[in-house]
Amino acid sequence: MRTITIMPDGIEIPYEPGENLMEILLRAGAFLENPCNGRGVCGKCKIKHQKGFLRPLSEEERSFLTAGEEATGVRLSCMVEPRGDITIELISKGKEHDVLTTGFLPKFEKRPAVQKQLFSLAPPSLENPVAYEDMIACTVAGEPADWRFLQHLPQISGVCTAVYSGERLIAVESGDTTGQMYGCAVDIGTTTVVVALIDLATGEELDAEAAINAQKNYGLDVLTRIAYIVEHPESGGKQLQKAIVDSLNDMMGVLCERAGINTGRIYEITVAANCTMLHLLLGVHAAGLGKAPYAPVFTGSKNIPAADIGLIASPGARLYCLPSVSAYIGADIVAGAYVAELDKQKGNVLFIDIGTNGEIVLSHQGRLLSCSCAAGPALEGMNISAGMRATAGAVEDVKISGAGVELKVIGGGQPAGICGSGILAAVRELLQHGLVQRNGAFVKKNILPENDYRNRILAEEGNKRSVRFADEPEVSITQSDVRQVQLAKGAILSGFYALLAKVGITMEELDKVMIAGQFGAHLPVESLVGTGILPRGLEEIVVYIGNSSKTGAYLALMSIEARKEMEKLAKRMDYMELSALEGYQKLFIECLNFPV
């Protein structure tokens, strides 16, 4: 048995030789950037080697490292196979930018599924040795949810409290607990997770907790997580399910501790998430979502005992998962469409949740038409040469002028890389200042005047051109980076046009563009329009509605009617597969051009 020591905390991880360093660290729960799922193509899983023997750098590994990194012992954990005791330092700290937890809340009628009712129960006696189950059945309305109700039935008498979920009797508690009735509304995104603690009696949000999705260790996007399951058929699904369930339990525990509430007083948990995240949460095999014809195992809502998947709450607590439409229009988008009241909107309204996938819904004369476009990970800082997630040290905005380059860095200080909003801002500025042309190519340096301010940041090495924003560490925008943004822009914009063409309207006929989600909230209109994701002329009709997925989960928690309406809405939403459309490839290519 060998040992890996992680500094500066001195944590020791025992291991048996035979696995690469990334696999060992992930199994131990260490935080690592891992967007490519260990395939050795992203160069993000960097650690710093401090002590112990490691094989020398291969040329493949060296291609991902700068000279400075190589000199200080930086290695890619997916390409390192330790054999003896080593000491390392993790470079990725895991501290993230604030996660969006709020959003627009429409009017609704408060009527949660969970209710409580007081009753009195006489104790059994020798003269009347009746079973508790029978006494409750004679006294309290409603059938027990299932036989497990009996496992947690206290030896009760006198004043008691019956707890219902709809018409199901899910618990009987000693004494009067009617003043303690709580639930959790959860938004599970591919990147982030938000949990809100709600007082079911008043509807008040007592507190909220946000974190990065713990499944990140198995891939940063949906497809790499599905690939992990396929590659690890015996354990992959269980590992991914355990990661998210453990994370939810930790977050709910923190919320209850801060509020002084026993977790046993949480009676319902509602979840909005994309279709893949729901499959992984429930332990349902998700391989079919990653290949044609992209058939999910389920799309309907699910109402199950929370304990069935290991959630720690009241023993009889229920887990309600909102409905999806298709493999790539999930419950998060159904929640967003409901929160945005798309079915009630007058005129033509375009709704989009921008992320690795751009999910779009068009509301036109009462019809809801949806599609999903593969924007790719560039808009979340991945597949970018200096890309990183929105953590401390990430450039989130860029301004270029004759005086130089001004960078806005999360947390202040020196930049460590550039996140999604930063790369979009950078491309916007490069276009505005003529450093990038309409076709996405960098301008050649020899056509710029000798004293042009752009010469100070435009670099050329042979046929390779880039714009450098910082030197230590180097933060540059390369031709490949621009191409990645260009592909994302083409995918999203072509999705817009495809939906509009389906119903026979133009961009000019749109009355409103609604932007939802964690990432969308950090994208100013000037970046969306400046890069051509949105055509010019739509600036005045853009509305940001925040984390509509979490808001939808809240509404499902607090209103049976809202829950029913979302289930109906999901069935009303039509899904259009872009890749199956005649002429779509041509449309996509046309949408690749940047605005001039």
C-alpha positions in Angstrom: 0.0 0.0 0.0 1.4 3.4 -1.1 0.3 6.9 0.1 -0.4 10.2 -1.6 -0.1 13.2 0.7 -2.1 16.3 -0.3 -0.6 19.6 1.0 -0.9 22.0 2.7 -3.5 20.0 4.8 -1.4 16.9 5.0 -4.3 14.6 4.0 -3.0 11.1 3.2 -4.7 8.9 0.6 -3.7 5.2 0.6 -3.7 3.5 -2.9 -2.6 0.4 -4.7 -0.5 1.1 -7.9 -2.2 0.5 -11.2 -4.5 3.6 -11.5 -3.7 7.0 -12.7 -3.5 9.9 -10.2 -6.7 11.5 -11.3 -8.7 8.3 -10.6 -7.2 7.9 -7.1 -7.9 11.5 -6.2 -11.5 11.5 -7.5 -12.3 8.3 -5.6 -11.1 10.1 -2.4 -13.3 13.0 -3.1 -10.6 15.5 -4.0 -11.5 18.5 -6.1 -10.1 18.4 -9.7 -11.0 20.2 -12.9 -12.0 17.3 -15.2 -14.0 18.5 -18.2 -12.8 15.7 -20.5 -13.4 12.9 -18.0 -9.8 11.9 -18.0 -9.3 11.5 -21.7 -6.2 13.7 -21.8 -7.5 16.3 -24.2 -8.5 19.3 -22.0 -5.3 19.9 -19.9 -7.3 21.1 -16.9 -6.6 18.4 -14.2 -3.4 20.0 -13.0 -1.6 19.3 -9.7 1.7 20.4 -8.4 4.2 17.6 -7.7 6.3 18.3 -4.6 8.0 15.1 -3.5 8.4 11.5 -4.5 9.2 9.8 -7.8 7.0 10.3 -10.9 7.9 9.3 -14.5 9.3 12.1 -16.6 6.9 14.2 -18.7 5.8 12.8 -22.0 5.6 15.0 -25.0 1.8 14.7 -24.9 1.7 15.9 -21.3 4.2 18.7 -22.0 2.1 20.1 -24.8 -0.5 21.2 -22.1 2.0 23.0 -19.8 3.8 26.3 -20.0 7.5 26.5 -19.4 6.7 28.1 -16.0 4.4 25.3 -15.0 6.8 22.6 -16.0 9.6 24.3 -14.0 7.4 24.3 -10.8 6.4 20.7 -11.0 2.9 21.0 -12.5 1.6 17.7 -13.9 -1.7 16.5 -15.5 -3.1 14.0 -13.0 -4.8 11.9 -15.7 -1.4 11.3 -17.3 0.5 10.4 -14.1 0.6 6.9 -12.7 2.2 7.0 -9.3 4.2 3.9 -8.1 5.5 5.1 -4.7 4.7 7.6 -1.9 4.3 11.1 -3.3 3.4 14.5 -2.1 1.3 16.9 -4.2 -0.7 20.1 -4.0 -4.1 20.6 -5.6 -4.2 23.6 -7.9 -8.0 23.8 -8.3 -9.4 25.0 -5.0 -13.1 24.6 -5.8 -14.2 28.0 -4.5 -16.7 29.2 -7.0 -18.3 32.5 -8.0 -21.6 33.2 -6.3 -24.3 30.8 -7.7 -27.6 32.4 -8.7 -30.3 31.4 -6.3 -33.1 33.9 -7.0 -35.5 34.6 -9.8 -38.8 36.1 -10.9 -41.8 34.6 -9.0 -45.2 34.7 -10.6 -48.4 35.0 -8.6 -49.7 31.7 -7.3 -52.1 30.2 -4.7 -50.3 28.6 -1.7 -51.5 25.1 -1.2 -48.6 22.7 -0.6 -49.1 19.0 -0.8 -47.8 18.6 2.8 -50.4 19.3 5.5 -50.7 18.5 9.2 -53.7 17.7 11.4 -54.0 17.3 15.2 -55.8 14.3 16.7 -56.1 12.5 20.1 -55.3 8.8 20.6 -56.2 6.8 23.6 -53.5 4.3 24.6 -54.2 0.5 24.1 -55.1 -1.4 27.3 -55.5 -5.0 28.4 -59.2 -4.6 28.0 -58.7 -3.2 24.5 -55.3 -4.3 23.1 -55.9 -2.9 19.7 -53.0 -2.4 17.3 -51.7 1.2 16.9 -52.2 0.9 13.1 -55.9 0.0 13.6 -56.4 2.8 16.2 -54.9 5.4 13.8 -57.0 4.0 10.9 -60.2 4.5 13.0 -59.2 8.1 14.0 -57.3 9.7 11.1 -58.4 10.0 7.5 -56.1 8.9 4.7 -54.3 5.7 3.9 -50.6 5.3 4.9 -48.2 5.9 2.0 -46.9 2.3 2.4 -46.0 -0.3 5.0 -42.7 1.5 6.0 -45.0 4.0 7.8 -45.1 1.4 10.6 -41.3 1.3 11.0 -41.3 4.8 12.3 -44.6 4.8 14.2 -43.8 6.0 17.8 -45.5 4.6 20.9 -48.1 7.4 20.9 -51.1 8.5 22.9 -52.8 11.7 23.8 -52.3 14.7 21.4 -50.7 13.6 18.1 -50.0 15.1 14.7 -50.8 13.4 11.4 -48.7 14.4 8.5 -50.1 14.2 4.9 -48.6 14.4 1.5 -51.8 15.0 -0.6 -54.1 12.2 0.6 -51.2 10.0 1.7 -50.6 9.7 5.5 -46.8 9.8 5.6 -46.1 10.2 9.4 -47.7 10.3 12.8 -45.8 12.4 15.4 -46.2 12.7 19.2 -47.5 16.0 20.4 -48.4 19.1 18.5 -45.8 19.6 15.7 -48.1 21.7 13.4 -45.8 24.7 13.7 -42.9 22.7 12.3 -43.5 21.9 8.6 -40.6 22.4 6.1 -39.6 21.4 2.6 -36.8 21.9 0.2 -36.9 23.3 -3.3 -33.9 22.0 -5.4 -32.4 23.0 -8.7 -29.8 20.5 -10.0 -27.9 21.9 -12.8 -25.1 20.2 -14.7 -22.6 22.6 -13.1 -24.3 24.0 -10.0 -26.9 22.9 -7.3 -29.1 25.2 -5.3 -31.2 24.0 -2.3 -33.7 26.3 -0.6 -35.2 25.6 2.8 -38.9 26.6 2.8 -41.4 27.0 5.6 -44.4 25.2 4.1 -46.9 27.0 6.4 -46.0 30.5 5.2 -44.1 29.9 2.0 -41.1 31.9 3.3 -37.7 30.9 2.0 -35.7 30.7 5.2 -32.3 30.1 3.7 -30.6 28.8 0.6 -27.4 27.0 -0.1 -25.5 26.7 -3.4 -22.7 24.4 -4.4 -20.9 23.0 -7.5 -22.5 19.7 -8.6 -20.4 17.0 -7.0 -20.7 14.9 -10.2 -18.1 17.3 -11.7 -15.5 14.7 -10.7 -16.9 12.4 -13.4 -17.1 15.0 -16.2 -18.2 18.6 -16.5 -20.9 18.0 -19.0 -23.8 15.6 -19.5 -22.1 13.6 -22.3 -18.9 12.9 -20.3 -21.0 11.7 -17.3 -23.0 9.4 -19.5 -19.7 8.2 -21.0 -18.4 7.5 -17.5 -21.5 5.3 -16.8 -21.0 3.4 -20.1 -17.3 2.9 -19.3 -18.1 1.7 -15.7 -21.3 -0.3 -16.1 -21.1 -1.9 -12.6 -20.3 1.2 -10.6 -20.6 4.3 -12.7 -24.3 5.0 -12.1 -24.1 4.3 -8.4 -21.1 6.6 -8.0 -22.9 9.5 -9.8 -26.1 9.0 -7.8 -24.2 8.8 -4.5 -22.3 12.0 -5.4 -25.5 14.1 -5.9 -27.4 12.5 -3.0 -24.6 13.0 -0.6 -24.3 16.6 -1.7 -28.0 17.2 -1.3 -27.9 15.7 2.2 -24.9 17.9 3.2 -26.6 21.0 1.9 -29.9 20.3 3.6 -28.0 19.5 6.8 -26.2 22.8 6.7 -29.5 24.7 6.1 -31.3 23.0 8.9 -28.4 23.6 11.3 -28.3 27.3 10.5 -32.1 27.5 11.0 -32.1 25.4 14.1 -34.4 22.8 12.5 -34.3 19.1 12.8 -33.9 17.4 9.4 -36.8 15.1 10.5 -39.1 18.0 10.0 -38.4 18.2 6.2 -41.4 16.4 4.6 -41.0 17.1 0.9 -38.2 17.8 -1.5 -39.0 19.0 -5.0 -36.4 18.9 -7.8 -36.1 20.6 -11.1 -33.2 19.5 -13.3 -32.4 18.5 -16.8 -33.4 15.0 -18.0 -30.0 13.5 -17.5 -29.6 14.9 -14.0 -33.0 13.4 -13.0 -32.0 10.0 -14.4 -28.7 10.1 -12.4 -30.5 11.3 -9.2 -32.9 8.4 -9.3 -30.3 5.9 -10.3 -32.0 5.2 -13.7 -29.6 4.2 -16.5 -28.9 7.2 -18.7 -26.9 5.6 -21.5 -29.8 6.1 -24.0 -29.6 9.9 -23.6 -26.1 10.0 -25.1 -26.8 8.4 -28.4 -29.4 8.5 -31.2 -32.4 8.4 -31.0 -31.8 10.0 -27.5 -34.6 8.1 -25.8 -35.0 8.8 -22.1 -36.2 6.1 -19.7 -38.8 8.5 -18.4 -40.0 12.1 -18.8 -43.0 12.2 -16.5 -43.0 13.6 -13.0 -42.0 11.3 -10.2 -43.3 11.2 -6.6 -41.4 8.7 -4.5 -40.3 8.2 -0.9 -37.2 10.4 -0.4 -35.6 7.6 1.6 -35.6 5.3 -1.4 -32.6 7.1 -2.9 -31.0 7.9 0.5 -32.1 11.4 1.2 -32.1 12.3 4.9 -35.3 13.9 5.9 -38.5 12.8 7.7 -38.8 9.0 7.4 -42.0 9.5 5.3 -40.7 12.4 3.3 -41.6 12.5 -0.4 -39.4 13.4 -3.3 -41.2 15.0 -6.3 -39.3 15.4 -9.6 -40.8 17.8 -12.1 -41.7 16.5 -15.6 -39.5 16.8 -18.7 -40.4 17.0 -22.3 -37.6 15.1 -24.0 -34.0 14.0 -23.5 -32.8 17.6 -24.0 -35.8 19.6 -22.8 -35.8 18.8 -19.1 -37.7 19.7 -16.0 -35.6 22.8 -15.6 -36.9 24.1 -18.9 -40.5 23.1 -18.1 -40.1 25.0 -14.8 -38.7 28.0 -16.6 -41.5 28.0 -19.1 -44.0 27.9 -16.3 -42.3 30.6 -14.3 -42.1 32.8 -17.4 -45.8 32.1 -18.0 -45.0 31.3 -21.7 -48.4 29.7 -22.2 -50.1 33.0 -21.1 -47.8 35.4 -23.0 -49.3 37.7 -25.6 -47.3 38.1 -28.8 -44.1 36.2 -29.7 -41.8 35.4 -26.9 -38.4 33.6 -27.0 -37.2 31.9 -23.9 -33.6 30.6 -23.6 -31.5 29.0 -20.9 -27.9 29.4 -22.0 -25.3 26.8 -21.0 -23.4 23.9 -22.5 -26.7 23.2 -24.2 -28.9 26.1 -25.2 -32.5 25.2 -24.5 -35.0 27.4 -26.3 -38.7 27.7 -26.2 -40.8 29.9 -28.5 -44.3 31.0 -27.4 -46.4 31.8 -30.5 -50.2 32.2 -30.4 -50.5 29.8 -27.5 -48.2 27.2 -29.0 -45.0 26.3 -27.3 -42.2 25.0 -29.5 -38.9 23.9 -28.1 -35.4 22.8 -29.3 -32.0 22.2 -27.8 -28.8 23.3 -29.5 -25.3 22.0 -28.6 -23.6 25.2 -27.7 -20.6 23.3 -26.3 -18.6 24.0 -23.1 -16.9 27.2 -24.4 -19.5 29.5 -22.9 -18.7 28.0 -19.5 -15.0 28.5 -19.9 -14.1 25.0 -21.2 -12.3 24.0 -24.4 -10.6 27.5 -24.1 -6.8 27.7 -23.9 -6.9 29.8 -20.7 -10.4 28.7 -19.8 -11.7 28.0 -16.3 -15.0 28.1 -14.5 -16.2 31.2 -12.8 -14.0 30.9 -9.7 -11.8 33.5 -7.9 -9.1 34.6 -10.4 -11.3 34.2 -13.5 -11.6 37.1 -15.9 -15.3 37.8 -16.3 -15.3 41.0 -18.4 -12.9 42.7 -20.8 -12.6 46.2 -22.1 -10.1 47.2 -24.9 -9.2 50.8 -25.6 -6.3 52.8 -27.0 -4.9 52.9 -23.4 -4.8 49.1 -23.2 -6.8 46.2 -21.8 -8.9 46.5 -18.7 -9.8 43.1 -17.1 -12.5 42.5 -14.4 -11.4 39.6 -12.3 -13.6 37.6 -9.9 -12.3 38.3 -6.4 -9.9 40.9 -7.7 -6.1 40.4 -8.0 -4.2 38.9 -10.9 -6.1 36.8 -13.5 -5.6 33.0 -13.4 -7.7 32.3 -16.6 -10.9 33.3 -18.2 -14.5 32.1 -17.6 -17.5 31.9 -19.9 -18.7 35.5 -19.6 -15.1 36.7 -19.9 -14.5 34.8 -23.1 -17.7 36.1 -24.6 -16.7 39.7 -23.6 -13.3 39.2 -25.0 -14.6 38.1 -28.4 -17.1 41.0 -28.3 -14.2 43.4 -27.8 -12.0 41.8 -30.5 -14.8 42.2 -33.0 -15.6 45.7 -32.0 -11.9 46.7 -32.4 -11.4 44.9 -35.6 -9.0 42.3 -34.3 -11.3 39.5 -35.4 -13.1 39.5 -38.8 -16.6 38.5 -39.7 -15.5 35.0 -40.6 -13.8 34.6 -37.2 -10.2 34.9 -38.4 -7.8 37.2 -36.7 -6.7 40.2 -38.6 -3.1 40.0 -39.9 -0.7 42.2 -38.1 1.0 43.5 -41.2 -2.1 45.3 -42.3 -2.3 47.4 -39.1 -0.6 50.8 -39.0 2.8 50.6 -37.2 1.7 52.8 -34.3 -1.8 51.2 -33.9 -2.7 50.4 -30.3 -3.8 46.9 -31.4 -0.2 45.9 -32.1 0.5 46.0 -28.4 -1.8 43.0 -27.7 -1.9 41.2 -31.1 0.8 38.5 -31.2 2.0 36.5 -34.2 4.1 33.3 -34.2 4.4 32.1 -37.8 0.8 31.7 -39.0 -0.6 31.6 -35.4 -2.2 34.7 -34.1 -3.5 35.5 -30.6 -4.4 38.4 -28.3 -2.6 38.4 -25.0 -4.3 39.9 -21.9 -1.9 38.9 -19.2 1.5 37.3 -18.9 1.9 35.5 -15.6 0.1 33.2 -15.9 -0.5 33.8 -19.6 -4.1 34.6 -20.4 -4.5 34.8 -24.2 -7.3 34.4 -26.7 -6.3 32.1 -29.6 -7.8 31.5 -33.0 -9.1 28.2 -31.6 -10.8 30.0 -28.7 -12.6 32.3 -31.2 -13.7 29.3 -33.2 -15.2 27.6 -30.1 -17.2 30.8 -29.3 -18.2 30.9 -33.0 -19.5 27.4 -32.9 -21.5 28.1 -29.8 -22.9 31.3 -31.3 -23.8 29.5 -34.5 -25.6 26.7 -32.6 -27.7 29.1 -30.5 -28.6 31.5 -33.3 -29.5 28.7 -35.7 -31.8 27.4 -33.0 -33.5 30.7 -32.8 -34.0 31.0 -36.5 -35.2 27.4 -36.9 -38.0 27.9 -34.3 -39.0 31.2 -35.9 -39.1 29.7 -39.3 -41.2 26.8 -38.1 -44.0 29.2 -37.1 -43.4 31.6 -40.0 -42.2 34.7 -38.1 -39.0 36.8 -38.1 -36.7 38.2 -35.4 -38.3 41.6 -35.9 -41.7 40.2 -34.9 -40.4 39.1 -31.5 -42.0 41.0 -28.6 -39.8 39.7 -25.8 -36.6 37.6 -25.3 -36.4 36.0 -21.8 -33.0 34.8 -20.5 -32.9 32.3 -17.7 -30.3 30.4 -15.7 -27.1 30.7 -13.8 -24.9 31.5 -16.8 -27.4 33.7 -18.6 -27.6 36.0 -15.6 -23.9 36.9 -16.0 -24.2 37.8 -19.7 -24.8 41.4 -20.4 -26.9 42.3 -23.4 -23.9 44.0 -25.0 -22.0 40.7 -25.1 -25.0 38.7 -26.4 -25.5 41.3 -29.2 -21.9 42.1 -29.7 -21.0 38.5 -30.5 -24.2 38.0 -32.6 -25.8 35.4 -30.3 -28.7 37.8 -30.4 -29.2 40.0 -33.5 -28.9 43.8 -33.1 -32.2 45.5 -32.5 -33.4 43.1 -29.8 -31.5 44.9 -26.9 -34.6 46.7 -25.6 -36.8 43.5 -25.4 -34.4 41.3 -23.4 -35.6 40.4 -19.9 -33.6 38.4 -17.3 -35.7 36.1 -15.1 -33.0 34.5 -12.9 -32.9 31.0 -11.7 -36.3 29.9 -13.0 -35.5 26.2 -12.5 -35.3 26.7 -8.7 -38.3 29.0 -8.7 -40.3 26.2 -10.5 -39.2 23.7 -7.9 -40.4 26.2 -5.2 -43.8 26.5 -6.9 -44.1 22.7 -7.1 -43.4 22.6 -3.4 -45.9 25.3 -2.4 -48.7 24.7 -4.8 -50.5 21.5 -5.9 -52.1 23.4 -8.6 -48.8 24.7 -9.9 -47.5 21.1 -9.9 -50.5 20.0 -12.0 -50.2 22.9 -14.4 -46.5 22.1 -15.0 -47.4 18.5 -15.7 -49.9 19.7 -18.3 -47.5 22.2 -19.7 -44.8 19.6 -20.3 -47.3 17.6 -22.4 -48.2 20.7 -24.4 -44.6 21.6 -25.3 -43.6 20.4 -28.8 -40.0 19.4 -29.3 -38.1 19.9 -32.6 -34.9 18.0 -33.2 -32.7 20.4 -35.1 -30.4 17.8 -36.7 -33.4 16.2 -38.4 -34.5 19.5 -40.0 -34.0 19.8 -43.8 -31.5 22.5 -44.5 -30.4 22.9 -40.9 -26.7 22.4 -41.7 -26.8 25.2 -44.2 -28.6 27.4 -41.6 -26.0 26.6 -39.0 -23.1 27.5 -41.3 -24.8 30.8 -42.1 -25.2 31.6 -38.4 -21.4 31.1 -37.8 -20.6 34.6 -39.2 -20.0 37.3 -36.6 -21.8 40.6 -36.9 -19.7 43.4 -38.5 
